[in-house]
Amino acid sequence: MRARVLPRSWAPKHSSALPKPESTGFMNPKVSVVIPTYNRADKVRRAIECVLAQTYAACEIIVVDDGSTDGTREVAQGFGRNPSSAVPVRYAYQEQQGPSGARNTGIYTANGDWVAFLDSDDRWLPEKLERQVRALEVFGSEYGACFTDARHVNNSDWRRTVFEQSDGPFETSMGVLQNAPRVIANANHGIRVQTLVVRRDVIDRSGGFDPHLRICEDNDFVFRLALHTHYCYVNEALVEIDRTPGRAEGLMELYAREGFRLEQQQYEHEKWLAQETICDADVRQMILTTLQCNRAAWASWHLVNGEYASARGAMVSALDYGFTVRNAVKWALMCLAPKMTRNVIQKRYQRMLKAMLPGF
């Protein structure tokens, strides 16, 4: 399928081009930290401890237990009963709703004016919140969201940081994200939910996390935030993201289920296309191009599974989004030599999956 050539719209390389810092009266913001978890009693303790160790204190920690059957309740409530804790640790239990539902529960019960997110198997470095509060003070009230770089751990194949893997030239110690909807529509934007601090009213306007999404919910969330506020960033890897392979249902395992991944991507981008707040024609074209690629990928998936009629139908749908010679040739080969085309695509698919999910 045709490679997407998308415009770069990251922060300028030279700090002199950044917005002039302003005196905002942004003093000691109250930050609620939401930690969704499911059957990770052994990990949630470390997550809570890293928030308690922050050099800028959160106003509260909300542990949302998404239906755990292990000792998660006891661990979280043990922190809540500690009278010497400077930061209150609240525990909320709910029947399993997935990560989006758990985060939404934390958001809607938060007392802070700002909300930060930490997955229970990940970790913040001690200066994380302090650096972000400083960036938000510098750039002013227009910036309702701030993110940082992050490092992957527990998987030797993930050596580069999130910023290093992204398309953005993050060359200043802190900066702003120009044209955020365009950048995020490009997908390789470098924003991870575990690194975010977001103003509560911006979350309310964007609608929170979509519970229908299991693997694209973070990308969907940051895109919709970008329709309501500006982003700034801190160019330090202040978050450690666990990438241990082989978990029963971790992010990478879900992502490797190709049909599930394509279904989630299709739902996400069709929803974006229906957003009336997207006025930028380039952003809409990026979404259409992604949907075209999604249909072509569906065709490959059906073909690999021996579903030849469905594969041809998906290719016709891809061509409906815009004609490309590559997709037209692929459709013709599916019609004329489906088994040969299947063998070629199957080999390419395995190489693609290995490149997308190193170490899986």
N, C-alpha and C positions, 0 to 999 in steps of 0.2 A: 504494500500500500504506500501511497505517497508520503514522504517525510514532511512533517510540518515545519515550516520556517516561520517562526514567530518573532515579533519585535522584542528587543531587550527593553525593559522598562524599570530597571532596578535603580537604586539610589546612585547619584553621580559619584564618580571616583574621587573627586576633590571635595574636601570638607567645606571649602569656601562656597560651594553651590548649595549647601544645605540651608534649610530655613534658619533664620537668626533666632537663637535662644531668647526666650521671653521670661519675664517674671510673672508666674501664673498664680501664685498663692497656693500652689499644690503642695501642701504640707502634711506629712504623716498620713497618707491615704490608708484606709482600712482595707486590708486584703484578706478575703476568705479563700482558703485552699480546699479544693474538692478532690478527694481521693476515691475513685470508684474501685471496687475490688470484688473478686469472686474466687473463693477457695484458695486464697494466698496468705494464710495466717503466718507462714514463715517469712513472707516478704513485706507484708503491710507494716510490720513493726519497724523495719528499716526505713520505709517511706515516711512514716510519721516522725521518726527520729530526725531525719534529714530536714524536715520542715521546722521542727523545734530548734534545730541548730542554726537556723538562718540568722545572719547578722542584722537583717531587718525583720522584725517580728510580725508574723501574720496576726490578724485579730481572732482567727479561729481556724480549726481544722475540722472538716466534715468528711468522715469516712462513710461512704455509701456502700453497704453490703448488698450485692446483687444476688441474694439467694444462696449464700455460702452454706455448706454443710460441714465445714471443718471448724477450727477454733478461731475463726476471724473475729467473731463477736467478743470473745473473752479478751483477745489481744487489744482491740480497739477500746473496749470499755475499761480495760485496765488503765490505759492512759487517761481516760476521762475521769477516773476516780482519784487521780493523783493530785492532791491539793497544792503541791509545790510547782505544778506546771504553770509557766507564765502564759501559755497559749491554751485556751479551752479546746479539748478534743471531743467533738460530738459524734455520736454513732447513729446511723439510720439504716434500718433493715427494710428490704422490699423483696417481693417475689421477683424472680429473674426477669429482667427486661432488656438486658444487653447493655453495652457501655454507654450508648446514647441516653437511654432511660435513666441510668445511674447518675450520669453527669447532670442531667436535667433536674433530678431530685436534689442534688447538691446545690445547684444554682438557685432553685426556687426557695430553698430554705436558708440561703446565705444571708448574713447580716452585713457583710462588707459592701462598700461602694465599688470594689474591684474584686474580680474572681480569678484565681490561678488554678491550673489543673495539673495533677500528678498521678500517673498510673501507678498502681501499687507495686509493680515490679521494677520501676525506674527510680532514679535518685537525682536530687538537686545538690549542686555544690553550695557551700554555705553563703556565698555572696550573691546568689542568683536574684533574689527579690530586691536586694539593695541596689544592684546595678540597674535593674529595670526601673525602679522608682526614680533613680537619678536621671535616666534617659527620658522618662515621662515628664520630669520637671524641666528638662532642657528644651524639649520640643513643644510642649504646650498642650492646651486643652483640645486642639483638633485631633490629637492622637489618642484614640481610645483603646489602642491595643499595642502591646510590645512583645516581641519574641527574641529569643537568643539562639545561638548556635547550640548544637548537641553532639555528643559522641556516642557511638554504638559500643556496647560491651558484651562480653561472653560469646563472641563469634569472631574468629580471626580473619574471616573473609570481609568483614565490614571495618576497614581501616580508616577511611576518610570520614571527616565530620559531615554533618548535614549540610552546612554551608559549602563545604568543598565539593560535595556531590551535586549541588544545585547549579543553576545557570547564573546566579547573581555574583557580581564581583564585589564582595564585602571587604572593602579595603580600608574603611575607617573604623575606629573603635566603637562608634555608635553612629547610626544614620537613620534615614527614612526610606520607606519603600514607595517609590513613585509609581502611579498607575497600578495600584494593587490588584484590581479586578483582572487586568490584562495579565499580570504576572502569575496570578494564581490559576487563571484559565489555562496557562501554559503547563501546569501540573508540577513542574520541577522547581518549586518556588522556595523551598528551604524553611517553611514554617511547620512546626510540630506543636500539637496541642499541649504536650508536656512542658513546653517552653513559654507558653502564653500567659500574659496577665491582661485581662480585658475589663473595661468598665462595665458595670452591671447594666446600666441603661442601654448600652449598645447591644449587649446580649439580648435584652428584652425586645429591642426593635428588630433584631435579626431572626428571632424565633427559637433560639437555642439549638440543640442537636436534634437531628432527624432520627427517630427510633427505627425507621425502616432500613437504615444503613448500618452495616456491621464492619465494613473495612474501608469505606470512603467517608465515614462520618466526620472525620477531622478535616479533610479537604473541603467537604461541603460546608462545614461550619466556618472555616476561615474565609472562604469565598463570599458567603453571605454577610459576614462581618465587614468585608471590604466594601460592600455596597452602602455601609452606614458610617464608616469611620476611616481614618488613616492609620497606617502602621508605622511604628519605629522599631529599631532592632538594636541589640547589643551584640557585638562581634566577639563573643567569648563562648566557648563550649561549657556552659554552666549546668548542663543536664546530661545524665548518663542514661541511655535508652537500652534496655535489655533486648538482645537479639539471640538469645539461646535457641538453637534449632531443636526441632523434634518434640515440641510441646503438643499436648492433645488438641488444643484449639487456640493457638496463639495467632497473632496478626499474620505472620509469614505463612502459617499453615492454611489459614483462610484464603490468603491471597493466591496460594498455589492451586486452589480449586478454580480452574479457569472459567468454567461456566458460571460459577457463583460470582467471580470477580467481574466478568463482563455484564452480568445482570445488574450488579450494583452500580457499575460505571454508567450503564445506559440510563438507569433510573435517575441517577444524580444529574447527568447532563441534560436530560429531557426536562427535569425540574428547573434547572438553571435557565433553559431557553424560554420557559414560561414566565420568568421574572420580569415584571413590567419596569422595575427600577434599573434594568440594564439598558442604558441609552447609547453606549459605545458600540458602533457597528463592528469594530475590530474584535471586540470581546464576543459578540454574537457569532461572528464568523469562526473564531477559534472553537466555540462550542459546537458549531455545525461540523467543523472539520474533525473534531474528536468523535462525534457521533458517526461520521462516515467511517472513520478508522474502526470504531466499535463494531459496526455492521460487518466490515470486512473480516475482523477478528472472529466474529460469530460464524462467518462462513467457513473459516479455517477450522474452528472448533467442531462444527457439524461434520465437516469432511473427515477430520481425523477419527471421528466416532462412526464413520460409515453412513452418515445421514445425508445422502447425495442431494435429494430434492430440497431439503432444508438449507443445505449449503448454497445451492443455486439461488434460492429465494433470498437469503441474506445478502448475497452479492448484488442482486438486483436492487435491494433496499439501499446498499452502499452507493450504488450508481445514482440512485434517486437523489442523494445528498450532493451529488456533483460528479461529473464524468472525469475519470482519469484513465489514461491508456493502460496503466498497470492493472487496475481493477477490471477493466474490460477484457484484457488478456486472461486474467485469472478466471473470470466467469466463463470465457470460451473454453479454456482448458478443462474446467469442471464439467462442461457439457460434453466435450469431445473425448477426453481421456481422464475420467474421474479417479480411477484407481492409481494411475501414475501420478497424478497431481496430489492425491492423498499421501503417497509415500514421500514426495518432495516436501510437502508442508509439514508432515509429521517430524521429519528431521530438523527442519527450521524451527518448529515449535519447541523441540527439546533444547536447542541452542538458545532460543529466546528466553525460555524459563530459567535456564541456568544463569544467564546474564542478568535477568531481573531479580533473581533471588539467590545471590551468591551464598554458598555454604549450605543451601537447603538440600 
